[in-house]
């Protein structure tokens, strides 16, 4: 599984956990630990997504503005 997909999954889980933690913080309940956990998941997911996309980029062998054709097409 690509690294940016793992980050997107972590962030997607972190958003509802953060919202639940904020609601539980306002209402009676153990909201602070859930809120902190959700924020940590969200931040970790965003950071992992950013690092995964940065590492996933590969340079083109002849550059983006070259007029040469692709070797597979010849």
VENTAMO-V703514 format. One record per residue. N is the residue number from 1. RES is the residue in one letter. SS is DSSP state (H for helix, E for strand, L for the rest). OMEGA is omega in radians with two decimals (none if undefined). Layout:
# VENTAMO-V703514
n:N res:RES ss:SS omega:OMEGA
n:N res:RES ss:SS omega:OMEGA
This chain:
# VENTAMO-V703514
n:1 res:X ss:L omega:-3.14
n:2 res:X ss:L omega:-3.08
n:3 res:X ss:H omega:-3.11
n:4 res:X ss:H omega:3.07
n:5 res:X ss:H omega:3.09
n:6 res:X ss:H omega:3.12
n:7 res:X ss:H omega:3.11
n:8 res:X ss:H omega:3.10
n:9 res:X ss:H omega:3.10
n:10 res:X ss:H omega:3.14
n:11 res:X ss:H omega:3.13
n:12 res:X ss:H omega:3.07
n:13 res:X ss:H omega:-3.09
n:14 res:X ss:H omega:-3.11
n:15 res:X ss:H omega:-3.13
n:16 res:X ss:H omega:3.10
n:17 res:X ss:H omega:3.09
n:18 res:X ss:H omega:3.13
n:19 res:X ss:H omega:3.11
n:20 res:X ss:H omega:3.12
n:21 res:X ss:H omega:3.10
n:22 res:X ss:H omega:3.11
n:23 res:X ss:H omega:3.14
n:24 res:X ss:H omega:3.09
n:25 res:X ss:H omega:3.13
n:26 res:X ss:H omega:3.10
n:27 res:X ss:L omega:3.11
n:28 res:X ss:L omega:3.14
n:29 res:X ss:L omega:-3.12
n:30 res:X ss:L omega:-3.01
n:31 res:X ss:H omega:-3.05
n:32 res:X ss:H omega:3.11
n:33 res:X ss:H omega:3.13
n:34 res:X ss:H omega:3.10
n:35 res:X ss:H omega:3.13
n:36 res:X ss:H omega:3.11
n:37 res:X ss:H omega:3.12
n:38 res:X ss:H omega:3.12
n:39 res:X ss:H omega:3.10
n:40 res:X ss:H omega:3.10
n:41 res:X ss:H omega:-3.13
n:42 res:X ss:H omega:-3.13
n:43 res:X ss:H omega:3.11
n:44 res:X ss:H omega:3.12
n:45 res:X ss:H omega:3.12
n:46 res:X ss:H omega:3.13
n:47 res:X ss:H omega:3.14
n:48 res:X ss:H omega:3.10
n:49 res:X ss:H omega:-3.14
n:50 res:X ss:H omega:3.13
n:51 res:X ss:H omega:3.14
n:52 res:X ss:H omega:3.11
n:53 res:X ss:H omega:3.14
n:54 res:X ss:H omega:-3.13
n:55 res:X ss:H omega:-3.08
n:56 res:X ss:H omega:-3.12
n:57 res:X ss:L omega:3.07
n:58 res:X ss:L omega:-3.13
n:59 res:X ss:L omega:3.08
n:60 res:X ss:L omega:-3.08
n:61 res:X ss:L omega:-3.11
n:62 res:X ss:L omega:3.06
n:63 res:X ss:L omega:-3.06
n:64 res:X ss:L omega:-3.06
n:65 res:X ss:L omega:-3.11
n:66 res:X ss:L omega:-3.14
n:67 res:X ss:L omega:3.12
n:68 res:X ss:L omega:3.13
n:69 res:X ss:L omega:3.12
n:70 res:X ss:L omega:-3.10
n:71 res:X ss:H omega:3.14
n:72 res:X ss:H omega:-3.09
n:73 res:X ss:H omega:-3.09
n:74 res:X ss:L omega:none
